[in-house]
Amino acid sequence: MSQERSPPPRPRGRPPSAVAREKALQAARDILLSEGFGRLSIEAVVAKSGISKPTIYRNWANAGELAMAALMADPDFQADKAKDGLAGSLRAQMHALVTAFATTRGRQIALALAASDPESEMTKAFRNRIILSSREAGRRLIGEAVARGEISAPAELETVLDMIYAPIFYRLLVGHLPLDRQFADSLVTRALALLAL
């Protein structure tokens, strides 16, 4: 007589942090796209994702940081997917940045930033999660290129990093010309020429 096998017990407790993080990011993306930045709150993400508030606060300090993480959480935003040395690495990063800000939620965040107080959660989150983290990724990519012997160490690295990344954020906030892949490619070409000096 055969016995029916019972299904394996479901794991108890909180879901793994990576799963919880992705659920929260997806909920935040959905809210940004459907309702806009003004409707994004930790409570709204909790309600939509089913992830607890303490879990969300373990990953992000506030709704502004969560919005920035959701904006940049697209799979293509990985400067580590390097091809063709420093040129390929920088190009991948720049393409990911301009692609993210060309989306509806990217434009929404740019508009919100333009109207934000410089000391607001939103502005601080943008500065920390987007501008500074992009510069740090660039610093790492340049350091790796130096270690490979691809380029010499830049004499004034902070100035070089500002010259590479500032134009993206200037064009995003001022909106005077398109923020697109052609612009990203032009920045990479100029950056490589600068680094070769």
C-alpha positions in Angstrom: 0.0 0.0 0.0 1.5 3.3 -1.1 1.6 6.2 1.2 0.9 9.7 0.0 3.9 12.0 0.5 3.1 15.2 2.2 4.5 18.4 0.6 7.7 19.7 2.2 7.2 22.1 5.0 7.3 25.8 4.0 10.2 27.7 5.5 9.3 29.7 8.6 10.4 33.2 9.4 11.3 36.2 7.3 12.2 35.7 3.6 15.8 36.0 2.7 17.0 39.6 2.7 17.8 39.6 -1.0 14.2 38.5 -1.8 12.7 41.0 0.7 14.9 43.8 -0.8 13.8 43.0 -4.4 10.1 42.9 -3.4 10.5 46.3 -1.7 12.3 47.7 -4.8 9.7 46.4 -7.1 6.8 47.8 -5.0 8.6 51.2 -5.0 9.1 51.1 -8.8 5.4 50.3 -9.3 4.4 53.2 -7.1 6.8 55.6 -8.8 5.6 54.6 -12.2 1.9 54.6 -11.4 1.5 57.4 -8.8 4.7 59.5 -8.9 7.3 60.3 -6.3 4.9 62.3 -4.1 3.0 59.1 -3.3 6.0 57.0 -2.5 6.3 56.4 1.3 7.7 53.6 3.4 4.1 52.8 4.5 2.9 52.6 0.9 5.8 50.2 0.1 5.0 48.1 3.1 1.4 47.8 2.1 2.2 46.9 -1.5 5.1 44.5 -0.9 4.1 42.8 2.3 7.7 43.5 3.6 7.9 44.7 7.1 8.9 48.3 8.0 11.9 47.2 10.0 13.2 45.2 7.0 12.9 48.2 4.8 14.6 50.4 7.3 17.5 47.9 7.5 18.2 48.6 3.8 17.2 52.3 3.3 17.1 55.2 5.8 14.0 56.9 4.3 11.7 57.0 1.3 14.1 59.2 -0.7 16.8 56.6 -0.5 14.4 53.9 -1.4 13.2 55.9 -4.4 16.8 56.3 -5.6 17.6 52.6 -5.2 14.4 51.7 -7.1 15.3 54.1 -9.9 18.8 52.6 -10.2 17.9 49.0 -9.6 17.5 48.1 -13.2 19.5 45.0 -14.2 21.6 47.0 -16.7 23.0 49.3 -14.0 26.1 47.3 -13.3 29.3 49.0 -14.2 31.1 45.8 -13.3 29.9 44.2 -16.5 33.1 45.4 -18.2 34.0 44.9 -21.8 37.1 46.3 -23.5 38.8 47.5 -20.4 38.2 51.0 -19.0 36.4 52.2 -22.1 33.9 49.4 -21.9 33.4 49.7 -18.2 32.8 53.5 -18.3 30.5 53.2 -21.3 28.4 50.5 -19.6 28.1 52.7 -16.5 27.2 55.8 -18.4 24.7 54.0 -20.6 23.0 52.7 -17.4 22.8 56.1 -15.9 21.3 57.9 -18.9 18.9 54.9 -19.5 17.7 55.1 -15.9 17.1 58.8 -16.0 15.3 58.6 -19.4 12.6 56.5 -17.8 9.3 57.9 -16.5 10.4 57.5 -12.9 13.8 59.0 -13.8 12.1 62.1 -15.2 9.8 62.3 -12.2 12.7 62.2 -9.8 14.6 64.9 -11.8 11.5 67.2 -11.6 11.2 66.5 -7.8 14.8 67.3 -7.3 14.5 70.6 -9.2 11.9 71.6 -6.7 13.5 70.2 -3.6 15.2 71.9 -0.7 19.0 71.2 -0.9 18.8 69.7 2.6 15.7 67.5 1.9 15.7 63.7 2.3 15.3 63.5 -1.5 18.3 65.7 -2.3 20.5 64.0 0.2 19.5 60.6 -1.1 20.2 61.6 -4.7 23.6 62.9 -3.6 24.6 59.8 -1.7 22.9 57.0 -3.6 23.4 58.3 -7.2 26.1 61.0 -7.5 28.6 59.8 -4.9 28.1 56.1 -5.6 28.6 56.7 -9.4 31.8 58.6 -8.6 33.0 55.8 -6.3 32.3 53.2 -9.1 34.3 55.4 -11.5 37.1 55.7 -9.0 37.2 51.9 -8.7 37.2 51.4 -12.5 40.0 53.9 -13.0 42.0 52.3 -10.1 41.6 48.9 -11.7 42.7 50.3 -15.1 45.8 51.8 -13.4 46.6 48.4 -11.8 46.3 46.7 -15.2 48.8 49.2 -16.6 46.1 50.4 -19.0 46.6 54.1 -18.0 48.8 56.1 -15.6 47.4 57.2 -12.3 45.7 60.6 -12.8 47.4 63.5 -11.0 44.1 65.0 -9.8 41.7 62.2 -9.5 38.9 64.1 -7.8 38.9 66.7 -10.5 38.9 64.0 -13.2 35.9 62.3 -11.5 34.0 65.6 -11.3 34.7 66.2 -15.0 33.4 62.8 -16.0 30.2 62.7 -13.8 29.1 66.3 -13.4 27.9 66.7 -17.0 25.4 63.9 -16.6 23.8 65.4 -13.5 24.0 68.9 -14.9 22.1 67.9 -18.0 19.6 65.9 -16.0 18.7 68.8 -13.7 18.9 71.7 -16.2 17.3 69.7 -19.1 18.7 72.0 -21.8 19.8 69.1 -24.0 18.9 65.4 -24.3 20.4 62.9 -21.8 21.0 60.0 -24.1 23.5 57.3 -25.2 25.1 59.6 -27.7 25.9 62.1 -24.9 27.1 59.2 -22.7 29.5 58.0 -25.5 30.8 61.5 -26.0 31.6 61.8 -22.3 33.4 58.5 -22.3 35.5 59.6 -25.3 36.4 62.9 -23.6 37.2 61.1 -20.3 39.5 58.6 -22.0 41.3 61.5 -23.8 41.7 63.3 -20.4 43.0 60.1 -18.7 45.5 59.5 -21.5 47.2 62.9 -21.0 
